Amino acid sequence: MFSTRLPFPMAPAINRAVLVISHGAPSHPVSQEIAVRDLACRLQALMPDTQVRGATLAAKGALERAVEGLENPIVCPWFMSDGWFVGTHLPKRLAAAGLGTWQATLPMGLMPGIGQLMYDHLHARLRELGWAEAQTSVILAAHGSPSSTNPRAATEAAARLLAYQGPFKAIHPCYVDEPPAIRDVAKSIKGPAIVLPFFAARAGHVMGDLPDALEAAGFSGPVLDPVGVWPDTPALALAAIAPLLRVQAA
């Protein structure tokens, strides 16, 4: 049985590690802790000479155990934007866990290459469906926030990058926690449409809020997996981490 209390193998202090941190799910901490550790393993496979650990903020004690023995790691926030969790809460949690110094990449949803990655997945799925990009609308479903503009700004930036990559009929950012609501957008679209969940994990919003909103809208079109769980998304993180490792080596 999986336990979030399992220790991590200790790394020598000279080995600069990478620490992937996700939000997790307070109501189901174990499943998301498993997911972020699996993500860390996939990233580890891309950089075998660098130790990679993963932890959620939600699982009790997970972050504290993940930072044990580390000095100045590279922190990779597995979030879609630089909102309150990344900009305020995460630094406080890292310091409280005993980490003195660290460097952080951009959150996953703002990493360079995110637009190309999203386009590649959409392009592949539309080819399977036999749909033309120019006749297909993209529902870019995201979290949003009633108290910060950062999540919305990140989603809109992703929409612009996606529009630059491909000639879609339209790209519609929509949100769980602010207007325009996913249900309203999905209900208003005429013609072929596909949903791209701009989320970091397959958790509560993706498993509950999103399908509920689509069902309420009467939407029965294809829905991709959330961006953060795609098999090739760790390569996006590698590209963001590699320059920091090169600076350290120099």
C-alpha positions in Angstrom: 0.0 0.0 0.0 1.3 3.4 -1.0 2.3 5.7 1.9 3.1 9.4 1.6 5.4 8.8 4.6 7.9 6.7 2.7 11.3 8.4 2.8 13.2 9.5 -0.3 16.7 8.2 -1.0 19.2 10.7 0.3 21.3 12.5 -2.2 24.8 13.8 -1.6 24.7 17.6 -0.9 26.9 18.2 -4.0 24.2 16.6 -6.3 21.8 19.4 -7.1 18.4 17.9 -7.3 15.2 18.9 -9.1 12.0 19.1 -7.0 8.7 18.9 -8.8 5.9 20.3 -6.7 2.1 20.1 -7.4 -0.9 21.3 -5.6 -2.3 17.9 -4.7 -5.8 17.2 -3.4 -6.5 17.7 0.3 -9.5 15.3 0.1 -7.5 12.6 -1.8 -3.8 13.3 -0.9 -2.5 9.8 -1.7 -3.6 9.6 -5.3 -2.1 12.9 -6.2 1.1 12.1 -4.3 1.4 9.0 -6.4 0.8 11.1 -9.5 3.5 13.6 -8.8 6.0 10.9 -7.9 5.3 9.2 -11.1 5.8 12.5 -12.9 9.2 12.9 -11.1 10.1 9.4 -12.3 9.3 10.3 -15.9 11.4 13.4 -15.7 14.2 11.4 -14.0 14.2 9.2 -17.1 15.0 12.2 -19.2 17.9 13.4 -17.0 19.4 10.2 -15.3 22.4 12.1 -13.9 20.1 14.4 -11.8 18.0 13.3 -8.9 14.4 14.3 -9.3 11.9 14.2 -6.5 8.2 15.0 -6.4 5.8 16.2 -3.7 2.4 17.8 -3.3 1.5 20.7 -1.0 -1.6 18.9 0.2 -0.1 15.6 1.5 0.9 16.1 5.2 4.6 16.1 5.6 5.3 15.3 1.9 7.1 18.5 1.1 9.2 18.3 4.3 10.4 14.8 3.4 11.1 15.8 -0.2 13.5 18.6 0.7 15.5 16.5 3.2 19.2 16.5 2.3 18.8 19.0 -0.5 20.9 22.2 -1.0 19.8 24.8 -3.5 17.6 22.5 -5.7 15.8 23.5 -8.8 12.0 23.8 -8.0 9.6 23.0 -10.8 6.1 24.2 -9.9 3.6 21.9 -11.6 1.0 24.6 -11.8 -0.6 26.4 -14.8 0.1 30.0 -13.7 2.1 32.1 -11.3 -0.9 32.8 -9.1 -1.0 32.9 -5.3 0.1 29.3 -4.8 3.3 29.8 -6.8 4.1 33.4 -6.0 3.3 33.4 -2.3 2.3 30.1 -0.7 5.0 27.9 -2.3 8.0 30.1 -1.2 6.6 30.2 2.4 6.1 26.4 2.4 9.6 25.7 1.1 11.2 28.0 3.7 9.1 26.5 6.5 10.1 23.0 5.3 13.7 24.0 6.0 14.9 24.8 2.5 17.3 27.8 2.6 17.9 28.5 -1.1 16.4 27.3 -4.3 15.9 28.3 -7.9 12.5 28.0 -9.6 11.5 27.5 -13.2 8.4 29.1 -14.6 5.2 27.2 -13.7 4.5 24.5 -16.2 1.6 26.4 -17.9 4.0 29.3 -18.7 7.0 27.3 -19.9 8.3 28.0 -23.3 7.0 25.5 -25.8 3.5 25.1 -24.2 1.8 26.4 -27.3 3.5 24.0 -29.6 2.9 21.1 -27.3 -0.9 21.9 -27.1 -1.0 22.3 -30.9 0.7 19.0 -31.5 -1.8 17.1 -29.3 -4.8 18.8 -30.9 -3.5 18.3 -34.4 -3.0 14.6 -33.7 -6.5 14.1 -32.2 -8.1 16.0 -35.0 -6.3 13.9 -37.6 -7.7 10.8 -35.8 -11.2 12.3 -36.0 -10.8 13.4 -39.6 -11.7 17.0 -38.6 -10.3 20.1 -40.3 -8.6 22.6 -37.9 -10.1 25.5 -39.7 -13.6 24.2 -39.0 -13.0 23.2 -35.4 -13.4 25.3 -32.2 -11.2 24.7 -29.2 -12.7 25.0 -25.8 -9.7 25.9 -23.6 -11.0 25.0 -20.2 -9.1 26.3 -17.2 -9.4 27.0 -13.5 -9.5 30.8 -13.4 -9.7 32.8 -10.2 -12.1 35.4 -8.7 -9.3 37.0 -6.8 -6.3 37.1 -9.1 -5.8 38.0 -12.8 -2.8 35.7 -13.2 -4.6 32.4 -13.9 -6.7 34.1 -16.6 -3.7 35.8 -18.1 -1.8 32.5 -18.3 -4.8 30.9 -20.0 -5.2 33.7 -22.5 -1.5 33.7 -23.2 -1.8 29.9 -24.0 -4.8 30.7 -26.2 -2.7 33.2 -28.2 0.2 30.8 -28.6 -2.2 28.1 -29.8 -3.8 30.5 -32.3 -0.4 31.3 -33.6 0.4 27.6 -34.2 -2.7 26.5 -36.0 -5.7 27.9 -38.1 -8.5 26.8 -35.7 -11.9 28.2 -36.3 -11.9 29.8 -32.8 -10.2 29.3 -29.4 -12.4 29.9 -26.4 -10.8 30.3 -22.9 -13.3 29.5 -20.2 -13.2 28.8 -16.5 -14.4 26.9 -13.4 -14.1 29.9 -11.1 -14.8 33.0 -13.2 -16.7 34.0 -16.3 -17.0 33.0 -19.0 -18.1 29.7 -17.5 -17.2 26.4 -19.3 -20.9 25.4 -19.5 -21.9 28.7 -21.2 -19.1 28.6 -23.7 -19.6 24.9 -24.5 -23.4 25.5 -25.0 -22.8 28.5 -27.3 -20.5 26.8 -29.9 -21.9 25.7 -33.2 -20.1 23.1 -35.2 -17.3 20.7 -34.3 -15.5 21.5 -31.0 -12.9 19.9 -28.9 -12.0 20.5 -25.2 -8.5 21.0 -24.1 -8.3 21.0 -20.3 -5.6 23.6 -19.3 -5.0 21.9 -15.9 -1.9 20.4 -14.3 -3.4 17.2 -12.9 -6.3 14.8 -13.3 -7.9 15.8 -10.1 -11.2 17.4 -8.7 -11.8 20.0 -11.4 -11.0 17.7 -14.3 -12.8 14.8 -12.8 -15.9 16.6 -11.5 -16.4 20.3 -12.4 -15.4 19.9 -16.1 -17.6 16.9 -17.0 -20.4 18.4 -15.0 -20.2 21.6 -16.9 -20.0 19.9 -20.3 -23.0 17.6 -19.4 -25.0 20.7 -18.4 -24.2 22.3 -21.7 -25.2 19.2 -23.6 -21.7 18.9 -25.1 -20.7 15.4 -26.3 -17.6 16.2 -28.2 -14.0 14.9 -27.6 -12.1 15.9 -24.5 -8.4 15.6 -24.3 -6.5 14.6 -21.1 -5.3 17.6 -19.0 -2.0 19.2 -20.3 -0.1 18.3 -17.1 -0.5 14.5 -17.5 0.5 14.2 -21.2 3.4 11.7 -21.6 5.6 14.3 -23.4 5.0 17.2 -21.0 8.0 16.3 -18.9 10.2 17.2 -21.9 8.8 20.7 -21.6 10.0 20.8 -18.0 13.4 19.4 -19.0 13.8 22.3 -21.4 13.1 24.8 -18.6 15.4 23.0 -16.1 18.4 22.4 -18.4 19.6 26.1 -18.5 19.7 26.3 -14.7 21.7 23.1 -14.5 24.2 24.4 -17.1 24.6 27.6 -15.1 25.3 25.5 -12.0 27.9 23.4 -13.9 29.6 26.6 -15.2 
